[in-house]
């Protein structure tokens, strides 16, 4: 999967999930067996707003062409999703319901995709620099 395609998939998933978190937080959390206080629901809606923001950023960034820009974007998203995967996996190991494993899998897939892109964009950048240095 290429850089633009992964960011496009990320954008669609993030915006849709974010909208769901904003518009129906209690119903969405109920599928995970979670109920929150009214303030907890507001915090979850803030999470939804952050997801919409990530979705919009990935939508805009999908057209980045410079290898250095692509690497920076991929590296920052790799770190974000790797941390998210660890948090989700810790939650699952603490006894969350089985639906939560889909969240772990999603974060793991995104982390691996962005990790691969960060590594390959780094090689592309190094190769491009080496070509410029040769007489």
C-alpha positions as CSV (number, residue, x, y, z in Angstrom):
1,X,0.0,0.0,0.0
2,X,1.4,3.4,-1.0
3,X,1.8,6.5,1.1
4,X,-1.3,8.3,-0.3
5,X,-3.5,5.2,-0.1
6,X,-2.6,4.5,3.6
7,X,-3.3,8.2,4.5
8,X,-6.6,8.1,2.6
9,X,-7.7,4.9,4.5
10,X,-6.6,6.5,7.8
11,X,-8.5,9.7,6.9
12,X,-11.7,7.9,6.2
13,X,-11.6,5.7,9.3
14,X,-10.5,8.5,11.6
15,X,-13.2,11.0,10.4
16,X,-16.0,8.4,10.5
17,X,-14.9,7.1,14.0
18,X,-14.5,10.7,15.2
19,X,-18.0,11.7,14.0
20,X,-19.4,8.6,15.8
21,X,-17.6,9.5,19.0
22,X,-19.0,13.1,18.8
23,X,-22.6,12.3,17.9
24,X,-23.2,9.0,19.7
25,X,-20.6,8.5,22.4
26,X,-22.8,6.6,24.9
27,X,-24.1,4.2,22.2
28,X,-20.6,3.6,20.7
29,X,-19.1,2.9,24.1
30,X,-22.0,0.6,25.0
31,X,-20.8,-1.8,22.2
32,X,-17.6,-2.1,24.3
33,X,-19.5,-2.6,27.5
34,X,-18.5,0.8,28.8
35,X,-20.7,3.5,30.4
36,X,-19.4,6.9,31.5
37,X,-20.5,9.8,33.6
38,X,-21.7,12.8,31.6
39,X,-18.3,14.4,32.0
40,X,-16.7,11.2,30.7
41,X,-18.9,11.4,27.7
42,X,-17.7,15.0,27.0
43,X,-14.1,13.8,27.3
44,X,-14.9,11.0,24.8
45,X,-16.3,13.6,22.5
46,X,-13.1,15.5,22.7
47,X,-11.4,12.3,21.6
48,X,-13.8,12.3,18.6
49,X,-12.8,15.8,17.8
50,X,-9.1,14.8,17.9
51,X,-9.9,11.9,15.5
52,X,-11.6,14.2,13.1
53,X,-8.5,16.4,13.2
54,X,-6.2,13.5,12.5
55,X,-8.5,12.5,9.7
56,X,-8.4,15.9,8.1
57,X,-4.6,16.1,8.5
58,X,-4.1,12.7,6.9
59,X,-6.5,13.7,4.1
60,X,-4.5,16.8,3.3
61,X,-1.1,15.2,3.8
62,X,-1.9,12.3,1.4
63,X,-0.7,14.4,-1.5
64,X,2.7,15.2,0.0
65,X,5.4,14.4,-2.6
66,X,8.7,15.1,-1.0
67,X,10.3,12.0,0.6
68,X,11.4,14.1,3.6
69,X,7.9,15.3,4.2
70,X,6.5,11.8,3.7
71,X,9.0,10.3,6.1
72,X,8.2,12.9,8.8
73,X,4.5,12.3,8.4
74,X,4.9,8.6,8.5
75,X,7.2,8.6,11.4
76,X,4.9,10.8,13.6
77,X,1.9,8.6,12.7
78,X,3.9,5.5,13.4
79,X,4.8,6.7,16.9
80,X,1.1,7.8,17.5
81,X,-0.3,4.4,16.5
82,X,2.4,2.4,18.2
83,X,1.6,4.1,21.5
84,X,-2.1,3.7,20.9
85,X,-1.6,0.0,20.2
86,X,0.2,-0.5,23.4
87,X,-2.4,1.4,25.4
88,X,-5.2,-0.6,23.7
89,X,-3.4,-4.0,24.3
90,X,-2.9,-3.1,28.0
91,X,-6.6,-2.3,28.2
92,X,-7.4,-5.7,26.7
93,X,-5.1,-7.5,29.0
94,X,-6.8,-5.8,31.9
95,X,-10.1,-7.4,31.0
96,X,-11.8,-5.3,28.4
97,X,-14.3,-7.1,26.2
98,X,-13.4,-9.1,23.1
99,X,-14.5,-6.3,20.7
100,X,-11.5,-4.3,22.0
101,X,-9.2,-6.6,20.1
102,X,-10.4,-5.0,16.9
103,X,-9.1,-1.7,18.2
104,X,-5.7,-3.3,19.0
105,X,-5.6,-4.8,15.5
106,X,-6.5,-1.5,13.8
107,X,-3.8,0.4,15.7
108,X,-1.2,-2.4,15.0
109,X,-2.0,-2.3,11.3
110,X,-1.6,1.4,11.1
111,X,1.6,1.4,13.2
112,X,3.1,-1.3,10.9
113,X,2.0,0.5,7.8
114,X,3.4,3.9,8.9
115,X,6.6,2.2,10.3
116,X,7.2,0.6,6.9
117,X,6.6,3.9,5.1
118,X,8.9,5.8,7.4
119,X,11.6,3.2,6.8
120,X,11.2,3.1,3.0
121,X,10.9,6.9,2.7
122,X,14.2,7.2,4.7
123,X,15.9,4.9,2.2
124,X,14.4,6.8,-0.7
125,X,15.7,10.1,0.8
126,X,19.2,8.6,1.3
127,X,19.3,7.2,-2.2
128,X,18.2,10.6,-3.6
129,X,21.0,12.4,-1.6
130,X,23.6,9.9,-2.8
131,X,22.7,10.5,-6.4
132,X,23.1,14.3,-5.9
133,X,26.6,13.9,-4.4
134,X,27.9,11.8,-7.3
135,X,29.7,13.8,-10.0
